[in-house]
Amino acid sequence: MQDLKTNTCIAGPTPFSEQDRISPYPYWQCFETKNSKMICERGKYDPHEKVVMSVLVVSGTRNGELH
């Protein structure tokens, strides 16, 4: 919620463009839940952290394109 509030202080909503790819601000996209998924990819053991590291992957499909 805080990230979304940051954007409202500096700019109004606009369609995503190529110029937004270099923006320092997060750009939120919405996807239907039926077209979205989350998976956890198991990584390797990190001896410094003393845990198995993992990566949460969030993906969504819209208009046949994977994001």
Secondary structure, 3 states (H helix, E strand, C coil): CHHHHHHHHHCCCCCCCHHHHHCCCCCCCCCCHHHEEEEEEEEEEECCCCEEEEEEEEEEEECCEEC
